[in-house]
Amino acid sequence: MDSAAFDIQMHIWKLLLIVTKFVRIGIADKNDSPPYFDRFLYETEIDESADLQSTVLTVNAKDHNESTNIRYQITGGNIGNAFAVQNTTGVIYVASPLDYETRPRYELRLEATRNRKNNYTTVVINVRDVNDNPPVFDRQTYRTQITEEDDRNLPKRILQVTATDGDVDRPINIVYFLTGQGIDPDNPANSKFDINRTTGDIFVLKPLDRDQPNGRPQWRFTVFAQDEGGEGLVGYADIQVNLKDINDNAPQFPQGIYFGNVTENGTAGSSVMTMSAVDYDDPNESTNAKLIYSIEKNVIEEETGAPIFEIEPETGLIKTAVCCLDRERTPDYSIQVVAMDGGGLKGTGTASIRVKDLNDMPPQFTKDEWFTEVDETNGTYIPETPILTVTVQDEDETNTFQYKVVPNSGFGADKFAMVRNADGTGSLKIIQPLDYEDPLQSSGFRFRIQVNDKGDDGPNSSDKYHVAYSWVVVKLRDINDNVPKFDREHIEVSIYEDTKVGTILEQFKATDADQGGHSTVLYKIVRSTNRKRQFAISDKGAVSIQRPLDRETMDRHHIQILAIDDGSPARTATATLTVIVKDVNDNAPTFAQDYKPTLPENVSGKKILEVAAKDADDRQRGNGGPFTFRLDPLASDEIRAGFKVEYDRRGDNGNGVAIISSLRPFDREVQKSYAIPIEIKDNGAPAMTGTSTLTITIGDVNDNKMQPGSKSVLVYNYQGQSQDTQIGRVYVNDPDDWDVPDKKYYWEVQEHQRFKLDTDTGILTMRAGTRRGRYQLKFKVYDREHGQEDIPANLSVTVRDITAEAVQQAGSMRLAHITDEDFVRTWNPVKNQVEPSKLERFRNKLAELLYTDRDNVDVFSVQLKEGSSYPLTDVHFAARSATQQPYFKSVRLNGVVQMHREEIEHEVGLNITMVNINECLHEGKNKCGSNSCTSKVELGKKPYTVSVNRTALVGVRLDITAQCVCRARNFTNHDHNCRSHLCYNGGRCVETRTGPKCVACPVGYNGPRCQQSTRSFRGNGWAWYPPLQLCQESHLSLEFITRVADGLILYNGPIVPPKLEESVISDFIAIELAQGNPRLLMDFGSGTLELRVKTKKTLDDGVWHRLDIFWDTENVRMVVDFCRTALVSEMEDGTPPEFDDNACQARGQIPPFSEQLNLNQPLQLGGLYRQHFDQTLYNWQYAFSSKGFDGCIRNVIHNSEHYDLAFPALARNSFPACPQTDEVCLKTEHTARCWEHGNCVASLVQAKCHCQPGWMGPGCNVPTIPTTFKAQSYVKFALSFEPDRFSTQLQLRFRTREQGGELFRVSDQHHREYAILELRRGHLQFRFNLNSLRNEEQLLTLTAVAVNDGQWHVIRISRYGSAALMELDGGESRRYNESFHFTGHQWLSIDKQEGVYAGGKAEYTGIKTFEVQSDFQRSCLDDIR
């Protein structure tokens, strides 16, 4: 019942009053009726393949109250629990798999329940049939048999297959097809079987072969049945077709010829060999494959006519039918054997029978007498190498020869022994020392040798039938095994130090026992014992003086004399000459110490000090004191009027002293110091007199009042990183300068936060972190001596940042007789006025010369050099162009200052003694002597402040020192990192285990540090680069190409005329082409050396040529094109090799006695900045051409450092790269694109691609494939070309973490001449020996770089004769080494078949076993060239 509400009217009677109220009452319904369905029957259908949980339909029941709290369940008809219902929603779903073929219809009873009230409905579900059953064959495997090779009635039906479909109510439409053996679906014409697609009939299409090698006894394939006309499900079965054999194969002997052997002299019936034929027919089918053997063609014994061999018919075993076969008579037999099967088919084969040898024939030497020539042994060392190989002839095939020297058979038999070689030959070896100097041995040896073929020295060796003899003659060659002997090994001589140059001191004589005592002995002084080359020795051994001696420098010389014989290699003996230098009185006396007296101002005459003297000469020889003193007679009147010098003979213990006194008061404000010249005379005979100058400083007294003052300070803040820095003293105008203790300094108002003032000293400190800008500071000063208060003092501070680039690219100059204060001072005391400082005037002049604004010029460092007897000031400056581009290079700055030095000196008022400050420049005046020297500039930790009255400069402190190393070859430098390793032209430096490395180089910048290697010139140009560094031993190399016969290639030396009366540094080097031939001029300052090479063809031929220049302290050498045009003659008989290098090499000695090439001017390539340079002003003995070079220059390398030719400091008519050869590259088809992974290397006539490591192919576009070397692995190469004996070029990539191993080797047949690249203790080394008769191994090592870091490395080896170069990863600095001397043998013989290995050398230890020596394992090699 629905709920309802009733309005009830109630009447309440009270006291006759009527009150009416309405009350609303709700009646709640009770749900007491069952739910009901919309329909009594629901019907639906679903596929039998429906997934579990798939919804079938949804049934909803209701009740009269529209409540939804109804529960559902299936109560009947759910056979197999095929369905289920969600009890709250009425969704019926699939609960178990359905199968139409098992049950096509379900009738479910569905119950709905609510509050125990229920109702029912019927749900009919029809299952739809789907194709879910594949066809099934009546058998899983079908088998049939047919006869092979049956070609009748083809195609022939051989079998029918039948399949049925389990989907019963679906139409039957089954299609058959085949796959497997004999079925080719892509080309049905090749198929051997086919099937009727509807009936299942299988047909054979072709005759089938059962037998090997091409047939098969059984064919297996698969038949498929697919319903729905080939679109439905698939079933399958296996088909086996067996072939029945027919006798269609004749027996065969597959190898044709079979080999056997039988021992000679054997009995009849001896087994020889078994012949086995093959019949491919079925052995189980009748007698098709049963074989019977017989001999068809036998051999007949000549004497009896009987056959020699017989055969067993069933087994094919061949035996001898007669006895006593003789190998020496008939070593080989050939017979023909027939095999016949049961069907009468035949096959034939050949038996080749060899008669095995018995040792029944005697040996015989191939020569009755053997001859060899051998070097005498070197002392007691016995060489292992055999000196003679002998051969023996023996008709027996199997021999084990045993050799020996017959004892007491002749002179020398005890000094040699015979050994057997693996190939049966015998070798003669030395077992005792051989001495050519022994008169008996010098004429040689003759003795007998013996061989027996029994293989031992035991009882069998007495069988004379098996022994043979021969004679051996050994001729002995004299070698250089005796050291020369001096008649006197120690000689002492005394001479006076003033002995004249040319005086002979002693005569040395040495003899050599080699060559019968006729050896030539040369004499030489050990250079290290004659550093200043004061002594010389003649070819005859006479020692003389060649430079003046000085006892005060060295009073005793110990000179080592070498006697060198003319052997190869030469042997040396040493003697000693001691030269005692006696004194002569040749030194004037000087002050005993550096006196620095002070005389207060405004004081009357008084004694100032006593001065003593000293003398470098020998006092014991009367060449010293007592000394006498007096005022120099040439002293000025001012000095005479102000000072007096008195002599006291008793002072200084009787040596005498000078008493210096003043004669009047002095005023410091008038003059601060006075120089007193004092003449001192010694007691020698004759006496020596010298004048020493005593500087007396006038001490200050605070006798002047101060006036207001102002001061300007310029601060250069390096990288903006300066710490607390003292920038000078607050200035007030006061002539007194020693009165600071009388003053107090204060801020006028408030202290500036960026500055700190010391009130006692007036020193102002700029605090750390102060930024660039201008700061105006005000102070007041108090002077207690004069009672002055609040005197104003103003200070203007300008702070500028200076970058690291500016400091690195700075120019520099050294000023003489000018202090740092003089250079920055603005007050002129003579004119009593302020004027521009020398610094500002220099800055303005430099801006003018560089065509830039003065604001772009920074003079950022002014320092007084310490340790000089007169003022020297070092100035560093940097500049940029008006467009604010990168800073000008230091070479340009220094060059411009050098070119305009006199102009700058005149206008600014300077005395410039050096431009481009170099502490190594003046030979003999630095600590390194004649050794290598590098001038190093280091950044100081604190700024350097120059503070004078009205101005101050706070600059960058730069400490310049001479280091006794060759910079490029200094591998002990621990600062080997990216901070010191400069990458050029935008390259990026990365740290690796082997040191810094430049990567990401732009295209065309191929140097190891991204350098541009090539530059072109047109005959009227030049380019400036940094000067050559000073090294004790130097190597400069470059390459050039031209078609013009004359031109200056390189010049480094003075670029302006010298100043009058100046100590001139005239050192220079010039390389030019003169009439097509190279010409070198070099001057160390003591004379010019000229070297010329007359080449076979002139070098103006349009191809690249290389020049190598070597020099040390005395010797210079020029090599053209690695001396590849030299004439080499080498004999195999031990004759010394001949090497004619006249057309490729020139040598010379620098005129004495300068020993260093001291340069600090720009290196000029391609020509001169000033073509009309007057060379006569330097007194050079030879002049070089001023004509410019027309062509290209590349790979300028000095001491392994590659010059970057991309951006010269200054240039004219010069361009990077080589357009002349680039044009040839672009016009050549195969080189036009090789730049991607290679470089085009071209002359003016042809071009080729040079691939980068890891790439190959004509266009360098094919990557190489690395090879991994495991333990005991190697690669042996066979060369298809004839290797050049004079030159060997090798390049490869490798990576390893191993300590050792052999990367690559080439050698001759006997491994006596070789070249080996190997790894030792993680470092690369290259060793080679070019002498096949004795070991003269040379070794090159890269000791500063470990390469076992697991990274790829590229190594390049270049050998030219006995010279060799190693270049690792571009080959610069510590990655480069060389040995560049052409001495001894020059040719390397290479066995093309057995002499080239990678990864190690295989040594065979057995027939099929070997061991790899120096195994390069667990490593990789790639791109071997």
Salt bridges, closest charged atoms under 4 A:
ASP7 OD1 - ARG24 NH1 3.84
GLU45 OE2 - ARG128 NH1 2.84
ASP47 OD1 - ARG128 NE 2.63
ASP63 OD2 - ARG114 NE 3.37
GLU107 OE1 - ARG105 NH1 3.40
ASP150 OD1 - ARG152 NE 2.98
ASP150 OD2 - LYS156 NZ 2.78
ASP201 OD1 - ARG157 NE 2.86
ASP211 OD1 - ARG210 NH1 3.10
GLU228 OE2 - ARG170 NH2 2.63
ASP282 OD2 - ARG210 NH2 3.27
GLU285 OE2 - LYS244 NZ 3.15
GLU302 OE1 - ARG329 NH2 3.71
GLU303 OE2 - ARG329 NH2 2.82
GLU312 OE2 - LYS319 NZ 2.90
GLU328 OE2 - ARG327 NH2 3.27
ASP332 OD1 - ARG354 NE 4.00
ASP357 OD1 - ARG327 NE 3.10
GLU369 OE2 - ARG446 NH2 2.86
GLU373 OE1 - ARG477 NH1 3.80
ASP375 OD1 - ARG477 NE 2.70
ASP375 OD2 - ARG1334 NH2 2.24
GLU384 OE1 - LYS429 NZ 3.23
GLU397 OE2 - ARG354 NH2 2.02
ASP453 OD1 - HIS466 ND1 2.79
ASP463 OD2 - HIS466 NE2 3.79
GLU506 OE1 - ARG488 NH2 2.91
GLU552 OE2 - ARG551 NH2 3.22
ASP583 OD1 - ARG551 NE 3.05
ASP594 OD2 - LYS596 NZ 3.96
GLU610 OE2 - LYS607 NZ 3.00
GLU646 OE2 - LYS644 NZ 3.73
ASP648 OD1 - ARG650 NE 3.85
GLU679 OE2 - ARG630 NE 2.59
ASP734 OD2 - LYS743 NZ 2.82
ASP737 OD1 - ARG668 NE 2.78
ASP737 OD2 - LYS672 NZ 3.08
ASP739 OD2 - LYS743 NZ 2.37
ASP742 OD1 - ARG784 NE 3.86
GLU751 OE2 - ARG767 NH2 3.12
ASP760 OD1 - LYS744 NZ 2.22
ASP783 OD2 - LYS743 NZ 3.67
ASP790 OD1 - LYS780 NZ 3.84
GLU821 OE1 - ARG825 NH2 3.63
ASP822 OD1 - ARG825 NH1 2.77
GLU840 OE1 - ARG843 NH1 3.66
GLU840 OE1 - ARG854 NH2 2.17
GLU848 OE2 - LYS845 NZ 3.13
ASP855 OD1 - ARG843 NH2 3.95
ASP858 OD1 - ARG800 NH1 3.50
ASP874 OD1 - ARG814 NE 2.63
GLU903 OE2 - LYS845 NZ 2.44
GLU903 OE1 - HIS900 ND1 3.25
GLU905 OE2 - LYS1059 NZ 2.81
GLU907 OE2 - LYS845 NZ 3.16
GLU919 OE2 - ARG814 NH2 2.70
GLU919 OE2 - LYS865 NZ 3.18
GLU938 OE2 - LYS936 NZ 3.68
GLU1039 OE1 - ARG1194 NH2 2.91
GLU1062 OE2 - ARG901 NH1 2.91
GLU1072 OE2 - ARG1079 NH1 2.51
GLU1090 OE2 - ARG1079 NE 2.68
GLU1090 OE2 - ARG1092 NE 2.96
ASP1101 OD1 - HIS1105 NE2 2.81
ASP1108 OD1 - HIS1035 NE2 2.59
ASP1108 OD2 - ARG1106 NE 2.79
GLU1114 OE2 - ARG527 NE 2.37
GLU1114 OE1 - ARG533 NH1 3.61
ASP1121 OD2 - HIS1105 ND1 2.69
GLU1130 OE1 - HIS1385 ND1 3.38
ASP1141 OD2 - ARG1147 NH2 2.97
GLU1155 OE2 - ARG527 NH2 1.85
GLU1155 OE2 - ARG533 NE 3.13
GLU1201 OE1 - ARG967 NH2 2.85
GLU1223 OE2 - LYS1227 NZ 3.09
GLU1236 OE1 - ARG1233 NH2 3.59
GLU1236 OE2 - HIS1237 NE2 3.95
GLU1282 OE1 - LYS1392 NZ 3.47
GLU1298 OE1 - ARG1418 NH2 3.11
GLU1302 OE2 - ARG1305 NE 2.74
GLU1318 OE1 - ARG1320 NH2 3.07
GLU1318 OE2 - ARG1327 NE 2.49
GLU1336 OE2 - ARG1334 NH1 3.96
GLU1337 OE1 - ARG1327 NH1 3.03
ASP1349 OD1 - HIS1353 NE2 2.82
GLU1367 OE2 - ARG1356 NE 4.00
ASP1369 OD2 - HIS1353 ND1 2.75
GLU1372 OE1 - ARG1009 NE 2.86
GLU1378 OE1 - HIS1035 ND1 2.74
GLU1394 OE1 - LYS1276 NZ 3.00
GLU1403 OE2 - LYS1401 NZ 3.59
ASP1422 OD2 - ARG1293 NH1 2.55
ASP1423 OD2 - ARG1425 NH2 2.78
